[in-house]
Amino acid sequence: MAISEAQGLQCAEDVISGRSFPGFDQAAVDGYAVRGVDVALPEPMDDDPHPDPLFLPVVGDIEAGNKQPARLQPHQAVLLQTGAPLPSLADAVLPIAFTDGGIERIRVDLGVRSGDFVRKAGDDLKAGDVVVRSGTIIGPAQVGLLAAVGRDRVLVHPKPRVSVLSVGAELIDVDRTPGSGQVYDVNSYALAAAARDAGAEAHRVGIVPHDERQIKDIVEGQLGRAEVVIISGPVGGDVGRNVNQALSELGQWEVSRVAMSPGSVQGFGALGEEGVPTFFIPSNPVSALVVFEVIIRPLIRSALGRLSPRRRVLKAVATETLTSVIGRTSYIRGKLMRDDETGEYLVEPLGGVLASNPHLLSQLGEANCLINISEDASGVREGDPVDVIFLGQRG
């Protein structure tokens, strides 16, 4: 991928420099090319606190980008721009601020030593050095390093392409006014946003008719462009049967219960010639987003090359008693806080106990974490520690 397009992606190769950087000795500041021995000012003597000033003739100037070789003679100076190549025999740069700034002759007010204010060839990188290591997330500095060694392209883990569809006879798009029994298509927008947030290149297909033949044709078309397909809709009922029948004709397909809450009933398959991972998840927006967070997001992060594809899990103290269903791992919306005095994490459930309004999307909008109660627990008492999946800061 072009380095200008690779920012934020994970490098998939060790990039080895084929050249040194800088490629030549160059001035680190505006000043004069000199020999260090020529500008070593004598120490003041007690009987002569003001020694005679040191002057050097300026015999030329060199701009950055100069290609003509130049040579410095002893007891001379050459005016340099920052980045200009040093003439031969010069081993230091005398900053203009260390002189009177003369054009034809300079007075040396402060001396320099050999190597001062010089960027030596290979100071930053030498031929054979690893510029960017495999597994590094490419940021501005990495883009700069790649450019510095003449790499215009780099091997990366690309953004997986994700297609998002919604199925439901009741759905309309947000630019229309809902009639009786109609609701806006929330999920295709929310799930596409979640996929982008996870690092994918998301394509929102939108609402798909609940006719079996049309479902098959549309999904089949997406299998040629996507590496992950997400369909939300009623997993049960007539619409669910139409979806399941259509998808079972495209490859391996299964609908089953997953031991989690919310969103236990799900469909999954490897469809098309490439076996594209395809998910059929509940139409309830909260359930759909929780299933995405727990099951689909780690797949996207793995495809991006992340070695730790799951969210950070913290221990926090529950501020309320929570109930759960034994046999299912529960994911409850919560607000993670930190005690300023003790540094202890606290988590406040949003919506109360598990059975209380699990469908409210507004509460998920306020949440910055999911409280994770294991399948072998019936709940958590107030004051007990609990695992919390941190969803990250926004803004």
Secondary structure, DSSP 8 states (H G I E B T S, - for coil): -BTTT-TTSEE-S-EE-SS-BSSS-EESSSEEEE-GGGG-----BTTBSS---EEEEEEEEE-TT--S--B--TT-EEEE-TT-B--BT--EEEEGGGB---SSEEEESS---TTTTEE-TTSSB-TT-EEE-TT-B--HHHHHHHHHTT--B--EE---EEEEEEE-TTEE-TTS---TT-EE--HHHHHHHHHHHHT-EEEEEEEE-S-HHHHHHHHHHHHTT-SEEEEES-SSHHHHHHHHHHHHTSEEEEEEE-SEES--EEEEEEETTTTEEEEEE-SSHHHHHHHIIIIIHHHHHHHTT-SS-S--EEEEEESS-EE--TTSEEEEEEEEEE-TTT--EEEEESSSSTTS-TT-HHHHHH-SEEEEE-TT-SEE-TT-EEEEEE-----
